[in-house]
Amino acid sequence: MFDSLPLVIEPVLDRQILTEEESFRNAMPDSDHRGDFRRALRAAKTAASAAARRTATDGSPLHVFSGPETEDRKPQTIDRHPSPVSRRSAVRVGVVGHAYLLFDSGLSLGVLDKVRDAGAEPVVLFPTDAEVTRESRQETALNWYYELELLAAARQLLEKERVDGLLLVASFACGTGAVTNDLIQRSAVHRYGVPTILVLLDEHTGEAGLVTRVESFVDVLRLRKR
């Protein structure tokens, strides 16, 4: 997909078999740069721990998506107890998607920033293990754990966050997404009366089409709130 990238090393991470360090070490047995890899792994784990601490403090992982922080553009956090006035005035768009898409600004084309640029507040939730477990006991439960995470996140956005709309982000080649996104859309529209839009990232070769779809969706949500 990106011709300029170097060779991608893909270790299999399975704690039932090996630790992260052992898996990482096995992925590069003949490399001449093992010292560099070890330093990179330590730096990545340190950054991941720092991000986890900030997410716990902020109550939201949105800071990860926002790029360099400036005084004019600080990442938004989820207000767990917004006032009735702020809840009515702001268009709040729940964004549902796998972390490997939402966390990668290149793959997602900066979709969360585009929601902000359209004048709406993106709301992203990652459910706890307990919430995923509860989702697995629903009548519509799936056998795919990662898809249960999306269903649980959507349920929280619809029931607790009371978002004005749902933006579903998926990749074209993800076969399970066809089932999961259909379940989410049916529930959002027919049970909660919340509009949804599905963005398949692979169908966008440029940002213009994505910008148009996001802006149009936010405009519809804004009209519904009047």
C-alpha positions as CSV (number, residue, x, y, z in Angstrom):
1,M,0.0,0.0,0.0
2,F,2.9,2.3,0.8
3,D,5.8,1.7,-1.7
4,S,8.3,3.8,0.3
5,L,8.1,1.7,3.5
6,P,11.0,-0.6,4.4
7,L,10.5,-4.3,5.2
8,V,7.8,-4.8,7.8
9,I,8.6,-7.1,10.6
10,E,5.5,-8.9,11.9
11,P,6.1,-10.8,15.2
12,V,3.3,-13.1,16.4
13,L,2.3,-11.9,19.8
14,D,0.6,-14.6,21.8
15,R,1.2,-14.6,25.6
16,Q,0.0,-18.2,25.8
17,I,3.1,-19.2,23.9
18,L,5.8,-16.5,24.4
19,T,6.2,-13.2,26.1
20,E,6.3,-10.0,24.1
21,E,10.1,-9.8,24.3
22,E,10.5,-13.4,23.2
23,S,8.1,-13.0,20.3
24,F,9.9,-9.8,19.3
25,R,13.3,-11.5,19.5
26,N,12.2,-14.5,17.4
27,A,11.0,-12.2,14.7
28,M,14.5,-11.0,13.9
29,P,17.0,-13.9,14.6
30,D,19.4,-12.9,11.8
31,S,19.2,-9.2,12.1
32,D,22.4,-7.0,12.4
33,H,20.4,-4.3,14.3
34,R,19.2,-6.2,17.4
35,G,20.4,-3.4,19.7
36,D,18.3,-0.8,17.7
37,F,15.3,-3.1,17.9
38,R,15.6,-3.5,21.6
39,R,15.8,0.2,22.1
40,A,12.8,0.7,19.9
41,L,10.8,-1.9,21.8
42,R,11.7,-0.2,25.2
43,A,10.8,3.2,23.8
44,A,7.5,1.9,22.4
45,K,6.5,0.2,25.7
46,T,7.4,3.4,27.6
47,A,5.2,5.5,25.2
48,A,2.4,3.0,25.5
49,S,2.4,3.1,29.3
50,A,2.4,6.9,29.2
51,A,-0.5,7.0,26.8
52,A,-2.4,4.5,29.0
53,R,-1.9,6.7,32.1
54,R,-3.0,9.9,30.2
55,T,-6.1,8.1,28.8
56,A,-7.0,7.0,32.3
57,T,-6.6,10.6,33.6
58,D,-8.5,12.2,30.7
59,G,-11.2,9.5,30.6
60,S,-10.7,9.3,26.9
61,P,-8.1,8.2,24.3
62,L,-8.8,11.1,22.0
63,H,-5.4,12.7,22.8
64,V,-3.7,9.9,20.8
65,F,-5.5,10.9,17.6
66,S,-4.8,14.7,17.8
67,G,-1.2,14.9,16.8
68,P,1.1,17.7,18.2
69,E,-0.7,19.6,20.8
70,T,-0.8,23.4,20.5
71,E,-2.4,26.1,22.6
72,D,-5.0,26.7,19.8
73,R,-5.8,23.0,19.3
74,K,-5.8,20.9,22.4
75,P,-7.4,17.5,22.2
76,Q,-10.9,17.2,23.5
77,T,-11.9,14.8,26.2
78,I,-15.2,13.2,26.9
79,D,-17.3,15.1,29.4
80,R,-19.0,12.4,31.3
81,H,-21.5,14.8,32.8
82,P,-22.2,17.5,30.2
83,S,-24.8,20.1,31.1
84,P,-28.2,19.9,29.4
85,V,-27.4,23.1,27.5
86,S,-24.0,21.9,26.2
87,R,-25.5,18.5,25.3
88,R,-28.3,20.3,23.2
89,S,-26.0,22.8,21.5
90,A,-23.1,20.6,20.3
91,V,-23.4,17.9,17.7
92,R,-21.8,14.8,19.2
93,V,-20.8,12.1,16.8
94,G,-19.9,8.7,18.2
95,V,-17.0,7.1,16.3
96,V,-16.9,3.3,16.2
97,G,-13.9,1.5,14.8
98,H,-11.0,-0.8,15.5
99,A,-8.0,0.8,17.2
100,Y,-5.7,-0.2,14.4
101,L,-7.7,2.1,12.1
102,L,-8.5,5.0,14.4
103,F,-5.0,5.2,15.8
104,D,-3.4,5.4,12.4
105,S,-3.8,8.8,10.9
106,G,-2.6,7.6,7.6
107,L,-5.1,4.7,7.2
108,S,-8.0,6.7,8.7
109,L,-7.2,9.9,6.7
110,G,-7.5,11.8,10.0
111,V,-11.2,11.1,10.2
112,L,-11.6,12.4,13.8
113,D,-10.0,15.7,12.9
114,K,-12.4,15.9,10.0
115,V,-15.3,15.5,12.3
116,R,-14.0,18.3,14.4
117,D,-13.4,20.5,11.3
118,A,-17.0,19.9,10.4
119,G,-18.0,21.5,13.7
120,A,-18.9,18.4,15.7
121,E,-17.5,16.7,18.7
122,P,-16.1,13.2,18.1
123,V,-16.8,10.8,20.9
124,V,-14.7,7.6,21.1
125,L,-15.0,4.9,23.7
126,F,-13.1,1.7,24.2
127,P,-15.1,-0.7,26.4
128,T,-13.8,-2.4,29.5
129,D,-13.5,-6.2,29.7
130,A,-16.6,-6.2,31.9
131,E,-18.6,-4.4,29.2
132,V,-17.4,-6.8,26.5
133,T,-18.3,-9.7,28.7
134,R,-21.8,-8.3,29.1
135,E,-22.0,-7.8,25.3
136,S,-21.1,-11.5,24.8
137,R,-24.3,-12.4,26.7
138,Q,-26.6,-10.5,24.5
139,E,-28.9,-12.3,22.1
140,T,-27.0,-10.8,19.1
141,A,-23.6,-11.8,20.5
142,L,-20.9,-12.7,18.0
143,N,-18.1,-15.2,18.4
144,W,-15.4,-12.6,17.4
145,Y,-13.9,-10.8,20.4
146,Y,-12.8,-7.8,18.5
147,E,-16.2,-7.4,17.0
148,L,-17.8,-7.6,20.5
149,E,-15.6,-4.6,21.4
150,L,-17.3,-2.6,18.6
151,L,-20.8,-3.7,19.6
152,A,-20.1,-2.8,23.3
153,A,-18.6,0.6,22.3
154,A,-21.7,1.4,20.2
155,R,-24.0,0.4,23.0
156,Q,-22.3,2.7,25.4
157,L,-22.3,5.5,22.9
158,L,-26.0,5.1,22.3
159,E,-27.2,4.4,25.8
160,K,-24.9,6.4,28.1
161,E,-23.3,9.1,25.9
162,R,-26.5,9.7,24.0
163,V,-24.7,10.8,20.8
164,D,-26.5,12.4,18.0
165,G,-25.1,10.1,15.3
166,L,-22.8,7.2,14.8
167,L,-19.9,7.2,12.4
168,L,-18.7,3.6,11.7
169,V,-15.2,3.3,10.4
170,A,-14.2,0.0,8.7
171,S,-11.7,-1.3,6.2
172,F,-13.0,-2.8,3.0
173,A,-11.2,-6.2,3.4
174,C,-12.6,-6.8,6.9
175,G,-15.3,-9.5,6.3
176,T,-16.5,-9.5,9.9
177,G,-17.3,-5.8,9.7
178,A,-20.1,-6.5,7.3
179,V,-22.0,-8.4,10.0
180,T,-21.0,-6.1,12.9
181,N,-21.7,-2.8,11.2
182,D,-25.1,-4.1,10.1
183,L,-26.0,-5.1,13.6
184,I,-24.9,-1.7,15.0
185,Q,-26.8,0.2,12.3
186,R,-30.0,-1.7,12.7
187,S,-29.9,-1.2,16.5
188,A,-29.0,2.5,16.2
189,V,-31.7,3.4,13.7
190,H,-34.6,1.1,14.7
191,R,-34.2,1.0,18.5
192,Y,-32.6,4.4,19.3
193,G,-33.5,6.5,16.3
194,V,-29.9,7.6,15.8
195,P,-28.6,8.2,12.3
196,T,-25.5,6.3,11.2
197,I,-23.0,6.5,8.4
198,L,-20.5,3.8,7.4
199,V,-17.1,4.9,6.0
200,L,-15.1,2.2,4.2
201,L,-11.6,3.6,4.2
202,D,-10.1,1.6,1.3
203,E,-12.6,3.1,-1.1
204,H,-11.2,6.6,-0.6
205,T,-8.1,7.4,-2.7
206,G,-8.2,11.0,-1.5
207,E,-9.5,13.0,1.4
208,A,-12.1,15.1,-0.6
209,G,-14.7,12.4,-0.6
210,L,-14.3,11.7,3.1
211,V,-14.6,15.4,3.9
212,T,-17.8,15.7,1.9
213,R,-19.4,12.7,3.5
214,V,-18.5,13.8,7.1
215,E,-19.6,17.4,6.5
216,S,-22.9,16.2,5.0
217,F,-23.5,13.9,7.9
218,V,-22.8,16.5,10.5
219,D,-25.1,19.0,8.7
220,V,-27.9,16.4,8.8
221,L,-27.4,15.9,12.5
222,R,-27.3,19.6,13.1
223,L,-30.6,20.1,11.3
224,R,-32.2,17.3,13.4
225,K,-31.3,19.1,16.6
226,R,-33.1,22.3,15.7
